[in-house]
Amino acid sequence: MKAVVIDAYGNNDVVRYIDADCPIPRASEVLIKVHAAGVNPVDWKIRGGLGQRLGMSLPIHLGGEVAGIIEEVGDGVSGFKVGDAVYGIIPMGGFAEYAIASAGDLAHKPFNVDFIQAAALPLGALTAWQAMFDLAKLSNGQRLLVTNSSGGVGSLAIQLAKAMGAHVTGMGSARNEAYILSLGADEFIDYRQQRFEDVAHDMDVVFDTVGGETFDRAFLTLRKGGFLVTAVAFPQDEASTFGVGVGRVYCKPNAEQLASIRAFAEAGKLKAHVATVLPLASVKEALYLSEGGRTRGKIVLQVTS
Ligand SMILES: NC(=O)c1ccc[n+]([C@@H]2O[C@H](COP(=O)([O-])OP(=O)(O)OC[C@H]3O[C@@H](n4cnc5c(N)ncnc54)[C@H](OP(=O)(O)O)[C@@H]3O)[C@@H](O)[C@H]2O)c1
């Protein structure tokens, strides 16, 4: 089968599109015939050296978000059978014609979206869910600021927060204003034209996927007792300084949450915007585009047409 592997850390030169043996599912695992795989910043970050810091060992098969059809089930798998259409996140190996997943990490694919759309949902939606609902306890009627509302995570965060009844302020650049408002944001801030902390205030929750200075300044938008959750920065002692809560999300597989996310998708309340679809063989181009940091929504690799 075709697969994407790195034997060393570095730039796109280390990425190889190879012929590899098809993996075999062990107990509690399934083999997925991958139809589409989502491309995420974590993929080029792993390629660039994050893999080492995460304790992964080379060679690393890239790709952590897939949608496809179950080809084979390992011993002890219940709830899935050969032929089921599934989606989810996996530790590695998603940029390939076949991938292994722990059956407990997957859910059935939303019936009303194709594989490309389905592959664009799991990582962003799970990250947003775990950040906003598990950590920040965002609830109906609360005020939320999403610092990067046009990216793969933020664009799903806005829709999930709106579906839960929050009042959402989206942030992005002018070219993404109409897009961010179309996702359901109640208000929009152009981060290039305004200092967002001058206009956003009394937030109950900020969900930050930018980090750096944006993370630092986001504290100024929270009410006392509010909560800043970041997917990028590493919080220090800001909680006591600002009188707020702070946390960092580390997205984890969660089949129950994926089933809830499916329900939102099937109800028409959640839709991934797929900006670019490329064939698996064009993985380097996909990583290059993602690394550029300007994608509106998601980049998806089409593996099986
Ligand atoms: N901790 C976790 O578990 C976890 C999980 C998922 C993702 N992440 C991290 O979260 C970050 C975002 O991921 P993503 O997939 O959403 O990224 P992405 O899709 O690559 O984000 C691209 C978008 O960011 C916007 N943007 C760039 N700079 C911005 C700024 N200063 N303020 C507001 N928007 C800005 C760009 O819009 P313009 O071109 O208009 O600026 C573009 O639309 C990444 O660093 C990723 O690694 C962490």
The ligand as an SDF file (V2000), in Angstrom:
LIG
                    3D

 48 52  0  0  0  0  0  0  0  0999 V2000
   -3.3120   21.0400   21.9050 N   0  0  0  0  0  0  0  0  0  0  0  0
   -4.0310   20.3380   21.0540 C   0  0  0  0  0  0  0  0  0  0  0  0
   -4.5480   19.2590   21.3700 O   0  0  0  0  0  0  0  0  0  0  0  0
   -4.2240   20.8790   19.6520 C   0  0  0  0  0  0  0  0  0  0  0  0
   -5.1800   20.2740   18.8040 C   0  0  0  0  0  0  0  0  0  0  0  0
   -5.3890   20.8380   17.5410 C   0  0  0  0  0  0  0  0  0  0  0  0
   -4.6530   21.9460   17.1390 C   0  0  0  0  0  0  0  0  0  0  0  0
   -3.7260   22.4620   17.9910 N   0  0  0  0  0  0  0  0  0  0  0  0
   -2.9480   23.6540   17.5750 C   0  0  0  0  0  0  0  0  0  0  0  0
   -3.8400   24.7350   17.3910 O   0  0  0  0  0  0  0  0  0  0  0  0
   -3.3040   25.6220   16.4150 C   0  0  0  0  0  0  0  0  0  0  0  0
   -4.3840   25.9630   15.4050 C   0  0  0  0  0  0  0  0  0  0  0  0
   -4.6900   24.8050   14.6560 O   0  0  0  0  0  0  0  0  0  0  0  0
   -5.6340   24.9390   13.3620 P   0  0  0  0  0  0  0  0  0  0  0  0
   -5.6930   23.6110   12.7220 O   0  0  0  0  0  0  0  0  0  0  0  0
   -6.9070   25.6350   13.6960 O   0  0  0  0  0  0  0  0  0  0  0  0
   -4.7080   25.9500   12.5040 O   0  0  0  0  0  0  0  0  0  0  0  0
   -4.8370   26.4030   11.0290 P   0  0  0  0  0  0  0  0  0  0  0  0
   -6.0540   25.8030   10.4250 O   0  0  0  0  0  0  0  0  0  0  0  0
   -3.5440   26.1560   10.3580 O   0  0  0  0  0  0  0  0  0  0  0  0
   -5.0390   27.9900   11.1840 O   0  0  0  0  0  0  0  0  0  0  0  0
   -4.9770   28.7740   10.0330 C   0  0  0  0  0  0  0  0  0  0  0  0
   -5.8010   30.0470   10.2550 C   0  0  0  0  0  0  0  0  0  0  0  0
   -5.1790   30.8320   11.2790 O   0  0  0  0  0  0  0  0  0  0  0  0
   -5.5000   32.1890   11.0480 C   0  0  0  0  0  0  0  0  0  0  0  0
   -4.5480   33.0050   11.7870 N   0  0  0  0  0  0  0  0  0  0  0  0
   -3.2090   33.0710   11.5900 C   0  0  0  0  0  0  0  0  0  0  0  0
   -2.6540   33.9280   12.4880 N   0  0  0  0  0  0  0  0  0  0  0  0
   -3.6790   34.3920   13.2640 C   0  0  0  0  0  0  0  0  0  0  0  0
   -3.7650   35.3070   14.3600 C   0  0  0  0  0  0  0  0  0  0  0  0
   -2.6610   35.9150   14.8380 N   0  0  0  0  0  0  0  0  0  0  0  0
   -4.9620   35.5420   14.9160 N   0  0  0  0  0  0  0  0  0  0  0  0
   -6.0790   34.9450   14.4470 C   0  0  0  0  0  0  0  0  0  0  0  0
   -6.0670   34.0640   13.4090 N   0  0  0  0  0  0  0  0  0  0  0  0
   -4.8880   33.7960   12.8290 C   0  0  0  0  0  0  0  0  0  0  0  0
   -5.3440   32.2970    9.5410 C   0  0  0  0  0  0  0  0  0  0  0  0
   -6.1650   33.3190    9.0690 O   0  0  0  0  0  0  0  0  0  0  0  0
   -5.5110   34.6360    8.3510 P   0  0  0  0  0  0  0  0  0  0  0  0
   -4.7460   34.1300    7.1820 O   0  0  0  0  0  0  0  0  0  0  0  0
   -6.6990   35.4470    7.9930 O   0  0  0  0  0  0  0  0  0  0  0  0
   -4.6600   35.2860    9.3890 O   0  0  0  0  0  0  0  0  0  0  0  0
   -5.8550   30.9300    9.0350 C   0  0  0  0  0  0  0  0  0  0  0  0
   -7.1910   30.9810    8.5960 O   0  0  0  0  0  0  0  0  0  0  0  0
   -2.0630   24.9260   15.8240 C   0  0  0  0  0  0  0  0  0  0  0  0
   -0.9100   25.4550   16.4230 O   0  0  0  0  0  0  0  0  0  0  0  0
   -2.2460   23.4680   16.2390 C   0  0  0  0  0  0  0  0  0  0  0  0
   -1.0430   22.7570   16.3330 O   0  0  0  0  0  0  0  0  0  0  0  0
   -3.4990   21.9660   19.2280 C   0  0  0  0  0  0  0  0  0  0  0  0
  1  2  1  0
  2  3  2  0
  2  4  1  0
  4  5  1  0
  4 48  2  0
  5  6  2  0
  6  7  1  0
  7  8  2  0
  8  9  1  0
  8 48  1  0
  9 10  1  0
  9 46  1  0
 10 11  1  0
 11 12  1  0
 11 44  1  0
 12 13  1  0
 13 14  1  0
 14 15  2  0
 14 16  1  0
 14 17  1  0
 17 18  1  0
 18 19  2  0
 18 20  1  0
 18 21  1  0
 21 22  1  0
 22 23  1  0
 23 24  1  0
 23 42  1  0
 24 25  1  0
 25 26  1  0
 25 36  1  0
 26 27  1  0
 26 35  1  0
 27 28  2  0
 28 29  1  0
 29 30  1  0
 29 35  2  0
 30 31  1  0
 30 32  2  0
 32 33  1  0
 33 34  2  0
 34 35  1  0
 36 37  1  0
 36 42  1  0
 37 38  1  0
 38 39  2  0
 38 40  1  0
 38 41  1  0
 42 43  1  0
 44 45  1  0
 44 46  1  0
 46 47  1  0
M  CHG  2   8   1  16  -1
M  END
$$$$
